[in-house]
Amino acid sequence: MNAPELHIRVDTREKGRIIKRLEDLTGVTLEFAEMDVGDYLLPGDVIVERKSATDLILSVVDHSLWDKVAKLKSQHSKVVYIVEGDLYAARFHQQALDIHRALAAMVVGHDVSILPSPDADNSGMLIYLLGLAAAHGSATAERPGKPTIRRDAQLYLLGALPGVDADRAEALLRHFGSARKVLAADADALAAVEDIDPERAARIADVLEYGN
């Protein structure tokens, strides 16, 4: 069965590993253009803004985040931020509560989706899966007969959680059986997984409770 085709418009400033990751995916066509806002334009007018965790924190500190969000919202139907790196690493004397407030305002106040990613490779896979969902709907993502693709996608998702590397993502998926169950687990349940200590489990649970 042929891989689904996916056309992505990419801002010319995007380079490096993420571009190679996307180019290596079967069925993906990249069109490079100077974009006014955003980094990746997907089917259905879904715009993706890719930020490092440090750059996002800086934009919160200098308040430029809100102008960017407003501009993205005014020009596109759906806005998604992919944030690479650890938002909670010590930097700029920023408190976790300030980050929580900014993320909550983006999600609830501006209807912006935020996806964490540990690195460019994972960001590329997220963009690919977002594009497939936008172009073909949930039926493509859930189509039977593709267990390896679904499993890899779940591992990418779990690998974006704080303190979760590839081995821990495997352990979480093996223990709970699905990414959905991992994301619904509390700190005690997470701490029962091999190589997930209570401190790490609490940190994961804290991140997953943003919307509450």
HUFEN-V826099 format. One record per residue. N is the residue number from 1. OMEGA is omega in degrees with one decimal (none if undefined). Layout:
n->N omega->OMEGA
n->N omega->OMEGA
This chain:
n->1 omega->-178.5
n->2 omega->176.0
n->3 omega->178.5
n->4 omega->178.7
n->5 omega->-179.1
n->6 omega->177.9
n->7 omega->-179.7
n->8 omega->171.9
n->9 omega->-173.3
n->10 omega->175.3
n->11 omega->-175.3
n->12 omega->179.6
n->13 omega->179.2
n->14 omega->-177.3
n->15 omega->170.5
n->16 omega->-170.4
n->17 omega->-176.1
n->18 omega->178.4
n->19 omega->177.6
n->20 omega->178.9
n->21 omega->-179.3
n->22 omega->-179.4
n->23 omega->-179.3
n->24 omega->-177.9
n->25 omega->-178.5
n->26 omega->176.5
n->27 omega->-177.3
n->28 omega->173.7
n->29 omega->179.9
n->30 omega->174.7
n->31 omega->-177.6
n->32 omega->-178.8
n->33 omega->173.7
n->34 omega->-175.3
n->35 omega->-179.3
n->36 omega->176.6
n->37 omega->177.7
n->38 omega->-176.7
n->39 omega->-177.9
n->40 omega->177.5
n->41 omega->-176.3
n->42 omega->175.7
n->43 omega->-180.0
n->44 omega->179.4
n->45 omega->173.9
n->46 omega->-179.4
n->47 omega->179.6
n->48 omega->173.2
n->49 omega->-178.7
n->50 omega->-178.0
n->51 omega->166.4
n->52 omega->178.7
n->53 omega->179.4
n->54 omega->-179.8
n->55 omega->178.6
n->56 omega->178.2
n->57 omega->178.4
n->58 omega->-179.8
n->59 omega->173.1
n->60 omega->-178.3
n->61 omega->-177.0
n->62 omega->175.3
n->63 omega->178.8
n->64 omega->-179.4
n->65 omega->-171.3
n->66 omega->174.6
n->67 omega->179.9
n->68 omega->179.4
n->69 omega->-179.9
n->70 omega->-179.6
n->71 omega->177.4
n->72 omega->-178.9
n->73 omega->-177.3
n->74 omega->-174.6
n->75 omega->-174.6
n->76 omega->-175.0
n->77 omega->-177.2
n->78 omega->-177.9
n->79 omega->177.4
n->80 omega->172.5
n->81 omega->168.7
n->82 omega->-175.4
n->83 omega->-177.6
n->84 omega->176.9
n->85 omega->-174.9
n->86 omega->178.8
n->87 omega->-171.8
n->88 omega->171.8
n->89 omega->-177.3
n->90 omega->177.4
n->91 omega->171.9
n->92 omega->-179.2
n->93 omega->-177.7
n->94 omega->179.8
n->95 omega->179.0
n->96 omega->-179.0
n->97 omega->178.0
n->98 omega->178.3
n->99 omega->177.7
n->100 omega->-178.3
n->101 omega->-179.6
n->102 omega->179.7
n->103 omega->178.6
n->104 omega->179.0
n->105 omega->178.7
n->106 omega->-174.8
n->107 omega->-174.1
n->108 omega->-175.6
n->109 omega->-174.8
n->110 omega->178.3
n->111 omega->177.4
n->112 omega->176.3
n->113 omega->-179.3
n->114 omega->179.5
n->115 omega->177.5
n->116 omega->178.0
n->117 omega->179.9
n->118 omega->-175.5
n->119 omega->-175.5
n->120 omega->179.5
n->121 omega->178.8
n->122 omega->177.1
n->123 omega->178.0
n->124 omega->179.5
n->125 omega->176.6
n->126 omega->179.7
n->127 omega->178.3
n->128 omega->-178.3
n->129 omega->174.2
n->130 omega->-179.9
n->131 omega->177.9
n->132 omega->179.2
n->133 omega->-179.7
n->134 omega->-176.0
n->135 omega->-170.3
n->136 omega->178.7
n->137 omega->-175.4
n->138 omega->-179.1
n->139 omega->179.2
n->140 omega->-177.3
n->141 omega->-175.8
n->142 omega->-175.0
n->143 omega->178.1
n->144 omega->175.2
n->145 omega->179.4
n->146 omega->-176.1
n->147 omega->-178.3
n->148 omega->178.4
n->149 omega->-179.4
n->150 omega->-179.4
n->151 omega->178.4
n->152 omega->179.6
n->153 omega->178.5
n->154 omega->178.3
n->155 omega->175.6
n->156 omega->-179.3
n->157 omega->-178.4
n->158 omega->179.0
n->159 omega->178.0
n->160 omega->178.4
n->161 omega->-176.5
n->162 omega->177.0
n->163 omega->-178.3
n->164 omega->175.8
n->165 omega->-176.0
n->166 omega->-179.0
n->167 omega->179.5
n->168 omega->175.7
n->169 omega->176.7
n->170 omega->-178.6
n->171 omega->178.7
n->172 omega->-178.7
n->173 omega->179.2
n->174 omega->-176.9
n->175 omega->-173.9
n->176 omega->177.8
n->177 omega->178.2
n->178 omega->177.1
n->179 omega->179.4
n->180 omega->-179.4
n->181 omega->175.8
n->182 omega->-176.2
n->183 omega->179.1
n->184 omega->-175.0
n->185 omega->174.8
n->186 omega->-174.8
n->187 omega->-179.1
n->188 omega->179.6
n->189 omega->179.0
n->190 omega->-177.7
n->191 omega->178.5
n->192 omega->-178.7
n->193 omega->178.9
n->194 omega->176.5
n->195 omega->172.5
n->196 omega->-178.1
n->197 omega->-177.1
n->198 omega->179.6
n->199 omega->179.1
n->200 omega->179.3
n->201 omega->179.4
n->202 omega->179.7
n->203 omega->177.2
n->204 omega->-179.1
n->205 omega->179.6
n->206 omega->179.2
n->207 omega->-176.1
n->208 omega->-178.8
n->209 omega->-179.1
n->210 omega->-171.7
n->211 omega->-177.3
n->212 omega->none
